[in-house]
Amino acid sequence: MKSYEPGILHSLDGRMSPDIQAAFHIFAAHWRKVSAAWQYPGHTHPMFEINIVLQGRQQMIVGGRPFMQESGDILFIRPGVQHSSLGAEPGSELTYYCLHFDIDDLTLRRALMTMDVVCLSGDTVELRAIRSALDHFISSTILSEASDAQLNRLITLNASLQLFTALSGWVLAETAAVSKGALPGVSDNTIALANAIEGLLQESVFTAADTGSRGGGIEGIAAQLGYSPNHCNRAFQQIYGMSPRQYLSDLIIRHAKLLLLDNSLTVEMIAHRLGYRDVSHFSKQFKRWTGLPPMGYRRLTEEPAES
């Protein structure tokens, strides 16, 4: 007799939403007031950057293009784009807020990589949402020394989720307006290859418990797809702005954190599910990624004991 999952028998219609697991990282967020002599030299980094002027005007160079940032203007800088600040206007002070962020969801990451917009100005719903999230960040940063650390962290987390939502809304609005989702000059074959690599990386993590390992990494995936590892690395980096190795590490750590929330699973069981044959190797890598051993992370997520 054919068996049915609960809720399926006698159902007339139905739809499933995609499962979502995403990590949103905020780096080096800071508020700063500077004199007319302050400047910041040209540099690049692997994160996205958002920079907003709160008072005064800032002269910025982004990707070789000059921008005069007025108060309230937001600069959005993609990973790998060189940028520098020539500082405030002569004789003037400048106050700005800057944060760097990363997102491991490749759909949103790829969409953000296609946004060839640097200066965000105007009065749209999407930009107001981004500014509102930044206002919460700024408030929590300014008040951080005088407020309760845990409360301030919750406020910052709330601001992070608001920014995540606002950026998604901005991407949706811009994508709908231009009806495109590809980087300029990128072929469909490159996009298809990057997508195939991403799928196989996910498969290697979520089937590791069945296979006993995660396979041969990008080298094994490249051989499976019939390309060189260097070609696969370039294609993935071009589309998603991160290396396959970095994405694989993010997948493993995200999945490890979720499994550690289940107290019925030992660290040894979790290591096996993630394809590690040596639990000590897993523990060392987890600590290198998070600063905590697996059991230390688990204890942080447990409910506090009653006093």
Wavefront OBJ file of the C-alpha trace (Angstrom):
o trace
v 0.000 0.000 0.000
v 1.314 3.429 -0.907
v 2.005 5.626 2.109
v 1.469 9.388 2.241
v 3.173 12.064 4.273
v 0.906 13.749 6.851
v -1.060 16.559 5.240
v -0.711 15.190 1.688
v -3.666 12.781 1.596
v -6.854 14.528 0.370
v -4.958 17.762 -0.380
v -6.374 19.489 -3.451
v -3.496 21.870 -4.212
v -0.366 23.224 -2.602
v 2.902 25.060 -3.086
v 6.255 24.919 -1.277
v 8.422 27.949 -0.561
v 12.190 27.448 -0.888
v 14.145 26.645 2.259
v 16.276 29.603 3.312
v 19.521 29.502 5.292
v 21.606 32.645 5.163
v 24.325 34.282 7.227
v 24.725 38.054 7.171
v 28.036 39.383 8.515
v 28.762 42.952 9.614
v 32.422 44.039 9.840
v 34.161 47.134 11.201
v 31.041 49.303 11.450
v 32.087 52.713 12.788
v 30.977 56.321 13.255
v 33.720 58.919 12.886
v 34.132 62.705 12.958
v 37.295 63.965 11.247
v 39.112 67.225 10.612
v 39.785 68.826 7.232
v 43.232 67.171 7.157
v 41.861 63.597 7.327
v 42.101 61.318 4.272
v 41.970 57.563 3.630
v 44.239 55.983 0.983
v 43.130 53.797 -1.910
v 42.357 50.183 -0.969
v 40.219 47.165 -1.833
v 38.677 44.423 0.311
v 36.539 41.300 -0.229
v 33.436 42.704 1.513
v 30.659 45.024 0.418
v 30.872 48.520 1.908
v 28.235 51.127 2.700
v 29.388 54.650 3.522
v 27.061 57.508 4.469
v 27.890 61.162 5.171
v 26.108 62.543 8.229
v 27.556 66.063 8.262
v 29.648 67.952 5.705
v 30.707 66.712 2.268
v 33.136 63.901 1.396
v 35.264 63.606 -1.741
v 35.475 59.925 -2.716
v 37.105 58.050 -5.584
v 35.386 54.710 -6.321
v 36.556 52.545 -9.197
v 38.417 55.518 -10.651
v 35.292 57.722 -10.630
v 35.075 60.852 -8.436
v 32.046 61.391 -6.191
v 31.157 64.387 -4.049
v 29.138 62.821 -1.288
v 26.548 65.210 0.134
v 25.069 64.834 3.595
v 22.666 61.881 3.458
v 24.181 60.338 0.320
v 24.985 56.630 0.567
v 27.869 55.025 -1.305
v 27.551 51.311 -2.130
v 30.916 49.709 -2.954
v 31.209 46.154 -4.258
v 33.980 43.723 -3.249
v 37.286 44.232 -5.045
v 36.526 47.798 -6.181
v 39.337 50.226 -5.302
v 38.204 53.288 -3.384
v 39.685 56.141 -1.374
v 38.569 59.243 0.475
v 40.106 62.634 -0.224
v 38.373 63.826 2.932
v 36.173 66.839 3.567
v 36.132 70.102 1.705
v 39.074 72.386 2.598
v 38.567 73.986 5.986
v 35.574 71.803 6.857
v 34.937 68.934 9.239
v 33.269 65.693 8.198
v 31.159 63.118 10.005
v 30.476 59.802 8.357
v 29.382 56.241 9.124
v 30.828 53.200 7.395
v 30.148 49.487 7.592
v 31.343 46.437 5.700
v 29.103 43.453 5.214
v 29.054 40.028 3.652
v 26.207 37.708 2.763
v 26.593 34.005 2.046
v 23.287 33.613 0.215
v 24.484 33.387 -3.378
v 21.225 34.567 -4.950
v 21.337 37.890 -3.101
v 25.126 38.079 -3.390
v 25.019 37.657 -7.150
v 22.245 40.263 -7.404
v 24.282 42.738 -5.347
v 27.329 42.057 -7.517
v 25.307 43.125 -10.588
v 24.347 46.485 -9.039
v 26.528 48.932 -10.949
v 25.306 51.789 -8.736
v 27.695 53.635 -6.445
v 25.939 56.744 -5.114
v 22.466 56.101 -3.727
v 20.480 59.301 -3.464
v 16.874 60.298 -3.872
v 13.659 59.531 -2.022
v 12.480 56.037 -2.915
v 10.880 53.521 -0.565
v 13.907 51.247 -0.915
v 16.483 53.936 -0.090
v 14.414 55.130 2.879
v 14.455 51.549 4.197
v 18.261 51.348 3.822
v 18.667 54.717 5.560
v 16.342 53.636 8.390
v 18.463 50.510 8.992
v 21.646 52.626 8.961
v 20.089 55.046 11.481
v 19.610 52.117 13.875
v 23.222 51.056 13.349
v 24.442 54.592 13.989
v 22.384 54.931 17.178
v 23.617 51.610 18.553
v 27.243 52.507 17.716
v 27.102 55.920 19.390
v 25.372 54.525 22.490
v 27.402 51.303 22.675
v 29.721 52.440 25.494
v 26.866 53.598 27.714
v 24.363 50.765 27.163
v 24.015 47.165 28.253
v 26.196 44.975 26.008
v 23.579 42.287 25.391
v 20.826 44.835 24.741
v 23.061 46.723 22.319
v 23.883 43.476 20.499
v 20.164 42.766 20.059
v 19.663 46.298 18.707
v 22.539 45.792 16.271
v 21.173 42.399 15.228
v 17.790 44.009 14.595
v 19.475 46.697 12.481
v 21.356 43.973 10.559
v 18.135 42.173 9.707
v 16.545 45.474 8.668
v 19.493 46.176 6.384
v 19.303 42.640 4.958
v 15.604 43.223 4.187
v 16.198 46.708 2.777
v 18.978 45.529 0.458
v 16.778 42.686 -0.776
v 13.995 45.187 -1.511
v 16.420 47.491 -3.322
v 17.704 44.613 -5.458
v 14.154 43.496 -6.288
v 13.149 47.017 -7.340
v 16.266 47.544 -9.467
v 16.066 44.067 -11.027
v 12.417 44.593 -11.950
v 13.313 47.946 -13.495
v 16.091 46.659 -15.748
v 14.908 43.031 -16.161
v 18.490 41.754 -16.034
v 20.415 39.579 -13.630
v 23.864 39.245 -15.157
v 27.105 41.087 -14.742
v 28.184 43.161 -17.765
v 30.382 41.160 -20.126
v 29.686 37.810 -18.447
v 28.633 34.935 -20.691
v 25.713 32.604 -20.021
v 28.200 29.703 -19.934
v 30.099 31.339 -17.062
v 26.866 31.845 -15.123
v 25.786 28.252 -15.764
v 29.183 26.936 -14.661
v 29.136 28.987 -11.440
v 25.608 27.759 -10.700
v 26.651 24.139 -11.280
v 29.631 24.538 -8.939
v 27.399 26.053 -6.262
v 24.951 23.147 -6.525
v 27.695 20.553 -6.239
v 29.263 22.330 -3.257
v 25.922 22.257 -1.468
v 25.435 18.618 -2.379
v 28.879 17.743 -1.025
v 27.976 19.173 2.394
v 24.465 17.812 2.742
v 25.340 14.301 1.545
v 28.622 14.023 3.457
v 27.049 11.796 6.135
v 25.959 9.297 3.459
v 29.247 9.266 1.556
v 31.592 9.545 4.545
v 33.410 12.529 3.039
v 32.854 15.737 1.069
v 34.698 14.495 -2.009
v 37.667 16.238 -3.552
v 36.614 19.849 -3.104
v 36.875 22.167 -6.086
v 39.379 19.829 -7.766
v 36.861 16.965 -7.718
v 34.040 19.237 -8.864
v 36.173 20.631 -11.707
v 36.992 17.098 -12.875
v 33.311 16.161 -12.684
v 32.338 19.178 -14.809
v 35.218 18.789 -17.269
v 37.042 22.056 -16.500
v 40.299 22.971 -14.819
v 40.192 24.014 -11.140
v 41.551 27.455 -12.068
v 38.777 28.004 -14.614
v 36.138 26.962 -12.069
v 37.620 29.242 -9.419
v 37.608 32.213 -11.813
v 34.026 31.616 -12.945
v 32.711 31.297 -9.395
v 34.623 34.368 -8.210
v 33.420 36.388 -11.189
v 29.742 35.642 -10.560
v 29.599 35.566 -6.766
v 32.559 37.680 -5.662
v 33.966 34.939 -3.431
v 35.984 31.775 -3.927
v 34.439 28.273 -3.934
v 36.611 27.434 -0.906
v 35.213 30.403 1.050
v 31.653 29.469 0.102
v 32.240 25.845 1.130
v 33.632 26.959 4.502
v 30.584 29.188 5.030
v 28.258 26.284 4.210
v 30.024 23.963 6.645
v 30.107 26.446 9.519
v 26.463 27.441 9.004
v 25.368 23.796 8.969
v 27.577 23.007 11.979
v 25.997 25.808 14.013
v 22.509 24.529 13.223
v 23.438 20.956 14.173
v 24.982 22.139 17.448
v 21.585 23.533 18.451
v 20.350 19.928 18.631
v 21.528 18.640 22.021
v 20.727 15.062 21.017
v 23.711 15.134 18.635
v 27.230 14.687 19.976
v 30.142 16.613 18.499
v 31.381 13.313 17.050
v 28.032 12.748 15.297
v 28.042 16.288 13.920
v 31.607 15.943 12.643
v 30.609 12.722 10.850
v 27.540 14.371 9.295
v 29.769 17.117 7.925
v 32.191 14.639 6.371
v 34.992 14.807 8.946
v 36.648 11.507 9.790
v 38.611 13.086 12.634
v 36.509 14.933 15.243
v 39.561 16.837 16.493
v 40.098 18.256 12.990
v 36.485 19.449 12.929
v 36.829 20.979 16.411
v 40.018 22.834 15.445
v 38.475 24.208 12.251
v 35.285 25.256 14.048
v 37.328 27.145 16.651
v 39.423 28.783 13.936
v 36.247 29.955 12.175
v 34.259 31.099 15.223
v 36.769 31.587 18.041
v 34.967 28.947 20.100
v 35.172 25.143 20.314
v 31.957 23.321 19.328
v 30.890 22.709 22.936
v 31.657 26.322 23.810
v 29.339 27.464 21.031
v 26.654 25.016 22.194
v 26.807 26.343 25.753
v 26.312 29.906 24.465
v 23.096 28.859 22.709
v 21.626 27.034 25.703
v 19.039 28.744 27.880
v 20.559 30.370 30.988
v 20.033 28.467 34.204
v 17.416 29.843 36.591
v 18.852 31.696 39.559
l 1 2 3 4 5 6 7 8 9 10 11 12 13 14 15 16 17 18 19 20 21 22 23 24 25 26 27 28 29 30 31 32 33 34 35 36 37 38 39 40 41 42 43 44 45 46 47 48 49 50 51 52 53 54 55 56 57 58 59 60 61 62 63 64 65 66 67 68 69 70 71 72 73 74 75 76 77 78 79 80 81 82 83 84 85 86 87 88 89 90 91 92 93 94 95 96 97 98 99 100 101 102 103 104 105 106 107 108 109 110 111 112 113 114 115 116 117 118 119 120 121 122 123 124 125 126 127 128 129 130 131 132 133 134 135 136 137 138 139 140 141 142 143 144 145 146 147 148 149 150 151 152 153 154 155 156 157 158 159 160 161 162 163 164 165 166 167 168 169 170 171 172 173 174 175 176 177 178 179 180 181 182 183 184 185 186 187 188 189 190 191 192 193 194 195 196 197 198 199 200 201 202 203 204 205 206 207 208 209 210 211 212 213 214 215 216 217 218 219 220 221 222 223 224 225 226 227 228 229 230 231 232 233 234 235 236 237 238 239 240 241 242 243 244 245 246 247 248 249 250 251 252 253 254 255 256 257 258 259 260 261 262 263 264 265 266 267 268 269 270 271 272 273 274 275 276 277 278 279 280 281 282 283 284 285 286 287 288 289 290 291 292 293 294 295 296 297 298 299 300 301 302 303 304 305 306 307
